Amino acid sequence: MDWTKVDAGLAGALGDGDGDRFVVFVHLAPGADSDVCLGPEDVSAAGTIRSATLSRQEIERLTDQAAVRHIRLSGTLRTAEDA
């Protein structure tokens, strides 16, 4: 695994061993959209950013791909009413 492509939040979650699936944002190199398949749970795409629910093994595989620039753990979203 290329840990330089993993943000601190995701690295901590992977190190804690909590959970076997992680909701992440995968930042791709420009023009690499068709080069990277995140699997059947690829949930959305916007430009060079993909959102997906991935296993530890899928994250490891993605960090080794040149087209993947960074993988970031998704945060919990709140509505404006909760703020």
Backbone as a ProteinNet text record, in pm:
[ID]
protein_1_A
[PRIMARY]
MDWTKVDAGLAGALGDGDGDRFVVFVHLAPGADSDVCLGPEDVSAAGTIRSATLSRQEIERLTDQAAVRHIRLSGTLRTAEDA
[TERTIARY]
84.6	0	88.6	51.1	122.3	54.1	108	46.4	50.7	133.3	138.2	10.9	-68.7	-193.8	-315.2	-295.1	-404.8	-404.6	-520.4	-524.8	-519.7	-494.8	-476.8	-600.4	-718.8	-842.2	-860.2	-833	-845.5	-735.8	-614.6	-505	-538.4	-596.6	-635.9	-744.1	-843.7	-952.9	-900.3	-808.6	-750.7	-665.8	-593.9	-508.4	-586.2	-702.9	-785.3	-850.3	-866	-931.9	-1082.3	-1135.3	-1280.4	-1346.8	-1431.5	-1506.9	-1428.7	-1504.2	-1440.5	-1473.7	-1558.9	-1594.1	-1578.7	-1526.8	-1499.7	-1556.3	-1627.7	-1679.6	-1569	-1524.4	-1407.9	-1432.6	-1349	-1338.1	-1205.3	-1209.6	-1088.6	-1062.2	-948.3	-908.5	-817.7	-858	-785.4	-706.7	-605.7	-530.2	-621.6	-606.6	-688	-673.9	-786.2	-785.4	-783	-782.8	-773.5	-909	-1016.4	-1151	-1180.8	-1144.6	-1178.1	-1072.3	-959.4	-850.8	-870.8	-959.5	-974.5	-1117.6	-1132.8	-1263.9	-1266.5	-1362.3	-1372.3	-1458.9	-1515.1	-1595.8	-1743.6	-1825	-1970.2	-2032.6	-1960.6	-2018.6	-1971	-1922.4	-1885.1	-2015.5	-2032.6	-2163.2	-2182	-2078.7	-2097	-1964.4	-1976.7	-1857.4	-1878.8	-1773.9	-1776.2	-1635.9	-1619.1	-1487	-1388.8	-1283.3	-1181.4	-1196	-1311.4	-1334.6	-1444.5	-1418.1	-1516.7	-1548.3	-1671.2	-1713	-1750.2	-1701.1	-1727.2	-1717.3	-1776.5	-1762.5	-1670.9	-1552.5	-1449.3	-1399.6	-1351.4	-1289.4	-1143.6	-1082.4	-940.2	-854.9	-886.6	-810.8	-827.4	-948.3	-971.2	-894.3	-887.6	-811	-663.3	-613	-472.1	-442.8	-531.1	-513.1	-512.6	-602.9	-610.9	-488.4	-431.5	-316.2	-195.6	-193.8	-83.3	-100.9	-215.8	-240.8	-192.2	-120.4	-63.7	-172.1	-288.7	-395.9	-461.5	-442.4	-501.1	-403.9	-451.9	-367.8	-380.9	-505.2	-528.8	-659.1	-664.6	-788.4	-816.9	-938.3	-975.6	-1101.8	-1099.9	-1216.6	-1328.7	-1449	-1563.8	-1602.2	-1639.1	-1683.2	-1832.6	-1880.9	-2023.2	-2083.8	-2189.9	-2256.4	-2370	-2392.1	-2502.3	-2586.2	-2711.8	-2796.5	-2770.6	-2811.5	-2792	-2868.2	-2977.1	-3057.2	-2984.6	-2892.3	-2816.9	-2697.8	-2657.1	-2535.7	-2557.4
-117.8	0	123.5	220.7	348.1	443.3	452.1	532.5	681.6	726.9	868.8	914.1	819.2	852.6	845.1	811.7	792.4	906.5	969.8	1078.8	1024.7	1113.2	1072.8	1004.1	1053.6	992.5	849.6	826.1	691.3	600.8	653.6	574.4	530.6	621.3	586.8	480.3	493.4	395.1	258.5	257.5	131	68.5	151.8	103	53	114.7	74.4	-61.1	-99.1	-226.1	-218.4	-95.9	-79.1	-85.7	-184.3	-197.2	-263.7	-316.4	-380.2	-308.4	-205.1	-123.4	22.7	103.7	243.7	330.1	435.8	530.8	632.6	640.5	722.5	807.7	910.3	989	952.4	917.1	881.3	991.8	1058.3	1166.3	1108.3	1125.3	1068.1	1175.3	1131.9	1221.6	1265.5	1389.2	1434.7	1340.8	1308.4	1220	1072.4	1037.2	896.1	835	903.8	858.6	714.7	675.1	539.7	437	482.6	391.3	322.2	374.9	324.1	277.8	153.3	99	77.3	140.2	126.3	8.5	-60.3	-176.7	-147	-244.6	-231.2	-127.9	-87.3	8.1	150.5	178	313	393.6	484.5	546.3	677.6	755.5	880	931.1	1020.2	1076.3	1223.1	1302.1	1444.8	1482.5	1498.8	1531.1	1419.7	1449.5	1349.2	1292	1312.7	1260.8	1156.2	1042.8	934.6	910.9	874.1	837.7	689.8	613.4	469.6	411.9	296.4	218.2	102	100.4	4.1	-77.8	-195.9	-280.6	-237.6	-285.3	-259.5	-306.1	-421.8	-476.3	-390.4	-339.4	-253.6	-122.2	-68.8	53.5	27.8	-82.8	-118.5	-127.6	-191.4	-207.2	-71	17.6	148.8	235.3	227.4	312.5	277	156.6	114.5	157.5	217.4	259.4	403.2	424.7	557.1	662.2	624.3	720.4	773.2	703.9	746.7	842.2	962.7	1063.5	1061.6	1042.4	1053.8	982.9	922.3	860	919.3	971.3	1041.9	979.1	961.2	908.3	1010.8	967.2	1056.3	1091.1	1214.9	1258.3	1244.5	1259.4	1255.1	1389.7	1384.1	1506.5	1540.4	1669.8	1715.5	1812.8	1822.8	1921.4	2057.7	2162	2297	2314.2	2241.7	2250.6	2191.8	2095.7	2031.7	2115.5	2211.1	2289.4	2386.3
0	0	0	-82.3	-86.8	11.2	132	238.2	208.9	114.9	81.6	11.3	-38.7	-107.2	-14.5	110.8	205.6	307	329.8	427.5	569.8	665.5	805.3	862.8	829.2	880.4	833.4	707.2	652.6	706.9	718	774	916	994.4	1130.7	1133.7	1046.5	1040.1	996.4	901.4	856.4	966.8	1040.7	1148.7	1268.4	1295.2	1409	1388.5	1263.5	1234.9	1252.5	1267	1281.2	1144.7	1127.2	1003.5	892.8	798.2	684	554.3	559.8	443.9	483.8	391.9	421.1	308.9	345.9	247.5	222.8	98	65.4	-59.1	-73	-195.4	-259.1	-386.5	-460	-561.4	-546.8	-636.7	-744.3	-870.6	-983.2	-1057.5	-1129.1	-1216.2	-1330.1	-1377.5	-1490.6	-1610.6	-1672.5	-1788.4	-1755.5	-1628.6	-1588.9	-1557.6	-1591.5	-1554.8	-1593.5	-1714.7	-1758.7	-1720.1	-1666.4	-1631.2	-1496.3	-1413.1	-1277	-1255.1	-1212.7	-1178.8	-1028.3	-963.2	-818.2	-777.8	-872.7	-841	-847.9	-809.8	-824.1	-731	-626.1	-532.3	-557	-677.8	-717.2	-718.2	-622.7	-605.4	-679.2	-699.1	-772.1	-825	-922.6	-984.7	-1013.8	-994	-1026.8	-1072.6	-1202.5	-1254.6	-1226.8	-1153.7	-1124.1	-983.5	-921.7	-786.1	-790.8	-728.1	-717.6	-571.3	-543.7	-409.2	-413.8	-316.1	-318.1	-177.9	-160.6	-38	-72.6	-10.6	-49.1	68.8	40.4	141.2	159.6	262.5	289.4	169.8	113.6	1.4	-123.9	-146.8	-263.1	-249	-127.7	-103.5	-128.9	-79.3	-103.4	-252.4	-327	-471.4	-540.4	-500.1	-563.9	-537	-417.5	-387.8	-474.1	-529.1	-614.9	-760.3	-793.8	-931.3	-952.3	-1061	-1091.1	-1111.2	-1161.2	-1188.2	-1061	-948.9	-821.7	-752.9	-725.8	-662.1	-510.3	-458.9	-315.4	-280.9	-162.1	-112.8	24.9	39.3	161.8	221.6	353.4	424	421.3	392.6	391.6	534.8	556.7	688.9	703.9	824.8	852.3	813.5	734	693.2	787.8	807.9	891.7	810.2	843.9	778.7	843.5	776.9	829.7	961.4	977.5	1099.6	1218.9	1194.3	1302.8	1349.2	1267.8	1298.5	1413.7
[MASK]
+++++++++++++++++++++++++++++++++++++++++++++++++++++++++++++++++++++++++++++++++++

